[in-house]
Amino acid sequence: MERNIHEIQGLILKGLLLRETARFSELNTDNISSDQFTFHLKQLADQGVIEKTEEGLYKLTVSGKEYANRFDIDSEEIKIEKQAKLSVLIVATRTTDGNKEYVMQTRLKQPFFGFRGFITGKTRIGESVFDTAKRELNEETGLSASNLEHVTIYHERIFSVQKELLEDKYFFIFITEDSKGDLIGDFQGGKNEWVTEEKALDGNIFYDIKDLLALIKNRGSGLSEKDYFVEKY
């Protein structure tokens, strides 16, 4: 669900998004009472979203520009536009006694409680996807890898069986065959384990594991996309 903001604050931010600076009268196009309009200007200023210049004009701050840039200003109701998530997915492998094994994680938090899949994590603002992959691998598993290979980008849209969009995600997929360290087993929110290739598709696995294994083996392409319909979320 898109996050809505107060109608007057949305009006102010839309006005400043479309110009460098603006006077009070240029922003208050709906002739809202001065006290009420001033109150919302102060609210935005206190949040560090707008500022007043020495000339008495209002403008967006740097953080305000980033914030307002996420608005859907074409809709009747001004709201922050919801966007797809950017994440990494890491497939760590090793060979033990001639058998290939994958690090797989059972998710013990919502959503998808109890499902097993590969290591994933959100990309932080200002962070490269390679740095995200290294960080998430270490934070989630305790392992480190000096040689992470980017394989492909995978776009997933997850729907309920009633065709309601649940999630929209882009994964930058990495693989590593030289991870080092001791694997963290149980932790708050999940459980890690080495799983043989033969058993990777056993049990309560995520909807996409079969497709991801095929992408990894074939080294994927520049971008792959697929829709999934799930009964449990």
Number of C-alpha atoms within 10 A of each C-alpha: 6 9 10 13 13 10 12 19 17 20 19 24 25 18 19 22 19 9 10 11 18 19 14 15 10 14 20 18 11 10 9 11 9 11 9 10 18 14 13 17 23 15 14 18 18 11 12 14 21 23 20 17 10 7 7 12 14 22 24 26 15 11 13 20 16 12 15 19 15 13 20 15 18 8 8 7 13 21 20 19 14 13 11 12 14 17 20 26 25 25 22 24 20 17 12 9 5 7 11 14 20 20 20 23 25 22 22 17 12 10 10 15 14 18 20 24 24 20 23 20 18 17 21 12 7 6 9 10 20 17 14 20 29 19 18 22 23 18 13 19 24 16 19 22 18 11 13 21 15 19 20 18 21 22 19 19 16 20 18 15 12 9 11 10 14 12 14 16 18 20 23 23 27 23 20 17 17 14 20 12 11 10 17 15 14 14 11 8 13 17 18 21 16 17 19 18 15 10 10 19 16 10 9 11 20 17 15 14 15 12 10 18 16 11 18 17 9 10 14 17 12 9 13 14 11 11 12 15 16 15 8 10 12
